[in-house]
């Protein structure tokens, strides 16, 4: 009975000694994972900075191109529209007019023609 009780105690003692040794590979694996994560983050920052630099360079080239075009464009005098006095007089056209009596007679004839059809 004494030996049976000593066996679990010995096993627990052996496990407690082995636990720090088993934890070391996990600890070093954690450190490796942490270093890899830091390296990936640094790589992403580098790519982001590179993209920003390329965008700024493209913007600078576009602005320089626009400035070059503006400098090389010939200066043209600005044409302003000024309506002439003669054009204002032509705006009011003369419409044909029909007297009231002629209009009434035309309406009477239309009504008579429409009444004969039925």
C-alpha positions as CSV (number, residue, x, y, z in Angstrom):
1,X,0.0,0.0,0.0
2,X,2.9,2.3,0.7
3,X,4.3,1.7,-2.7
4,X,1.0,2.5,-4.4
5,X,0.8,5.8,-2.7
6,X,4.4,6.6,-3.6
7,X,3.8,5.9,-7.3
8,X,1.3,8.8,-7.8
9,X,3.5,11.1,-5.8
10,X,6.5,10.2,-7.9
11,X,4.6,10.7,-11.1
12,X,3.4,14.1,-9.9
13,X,7.0,15.0,-9.0
14,X,8.3,13.9,-12.4
15,X,5.6,15.8,-14.2
16,X,6.3,19.0,-12.2
17,X,10.0,18.8,-13.2
18,X,9.1,18.0,-16.8
19,X,6.6,20.9,-17.1
20,X,9.1,23.7,-17.4
21,X,11.0,21.7,-20.0
22,X,7.8,21.1,-22.0
23,X,6.9,24.7,-21.7
24,X,10.1,25.9,-23.3
25,X,9.3,24.7,-26.8
26,X,5.8,26.3,-26.5
27,X,7.5,29.5,-25.2
28,X,10.0,29.5,-28.1
29,X,7.2,28.7,-30.5
30,X,5.2,31.7,-29.2
31,X,8.3,33.9,-29.6
32,X,8.7,32.7,-33.2
33,X,5.1,33.4,-33.9
34,X,5.4,36.8,-32.4
35,X,8.4,37.6,-34.5
36,X,6.7,36.4,-37.6
37,X,3.7,38.6,-36.8
38,X,5.9,41.6,-36.3
39,X,7.7,40.9,-39.5
40,X,4.4,40.6,-41.4
41,X,3.2,43.9,-39.9
42,X,6.5,45.6,-40.9
43,X,6.1,44.2,-44.4
44,X,2.5,45.6,-44.6
45,X,3.7,49.0,-43.4
46,X,6.4,49.0,-46.0
47,X,3.9,48.2,-48.8
48,X,1.6,50.9,-47.5
49,X,4.3,53.5,-47.5
50,X,5.4,52.4,-51.0
51,X,1.8,52.8,-52.2
52,X,1.6,56.2,-50.6
53,X,4.9,57.3,-52.2
54,X,3.8,56.1,-55.6
55,X,0.4,57.9,-55.3
56,X,2.3,61.2,-54.4
57,X,4.6,60.8,-57.3
58,X,1.7,60.2,-59.7
59,X,0.0,63.3,-58.3
60,X,3.1,65.4,-58.7
61,X,3.5,64.2,-62.3
62,X,-0.1,65.1,-63.0
63,X,0.3,68.6,-61.5
64,X,3.5,69.2,-63.4
65,X,1.8,68.1,-66.7
66,X,-1.1,70.4,-66.1
67,X,1.2,73.3,-65.3
68,X,3.2,72.5,-68.5
69,X,0.0,72.5,-70.6
70,X,-1.1,75.8,-69.0
71,X,2.3,77.4,-69.8
72,X,2.3,76.2,-73.3
73,X,-1.3,77.0,-74.2
74,X,-1.6,80.1,-76.5
75,X,-3.3,83.1,-75.0
76,X,-6.6,83.8,-76.7
77,X,-8.5,87.0,-76.2
78,X,-11.8,86.4,-74.5
79,X,-14.8,87.0,-76.8
80,X,-17.7,88.6,-75.1
81,X,-21.3,88.5,-76.5
82,X,-22.9,91.9,-76.9
83,X,-26.3,91.9,-78.4
84,X,-26.8,94.4,-81.2
85,X,-29.6,97.0,-81.1
86,X,-30.8,95.9,-84.5
87,X,-31.5,92.3,-83.2
88,X,-33.8,93.6,-80.4
89,X,-36.1,95.3,-83.0
90,X,-36.6,92.0,-84.9
91,X,-37.7,90.1,-81.9
92,X,-41.4,91.1,-82.1
93,X,-42.8,89.4,-85.3
94,X,-46.1,90.5,-86.9
95,X,-48.8,87.8,-86.6
96,X,-51.6,87.7,-89.1
97,X,-54.9,89.0,-87.7
98,X,-58.5,88.0,-88.6
99,X,-61.5,90.2,-87.9
100,X,-64.1,89.1,-85.5
101,X,-66.8,89.1,-88.2
102,X,-64.8,86.8,-90.5
103,X,-64.0,84.5,-87.5
104,X,-67.7,84.3,-86.6
105,X,-68.7,83.5,-90.2
106,X,-66.0,80.7,-90.4
107,X,-67.3,79.2,-87.1
108,X,-70.9,79.3,-88.4
109,X,-69.9,77.4,-91.6
110,X,-67.9,74.8,-89.6
111,X,-70.9,74.2,-87.3
112,X,-73.3,73.9,-90.3
113,X,-70.9,71.4,-92.0
114,X,-70.7,69.3,-88.8
115,X,-74.5,69.3,-88.4
116,X,-75.1,68.0,-91.9
117,X,-73.1,64.9,-91.4
118,X,-75.4,63.4,-88.7
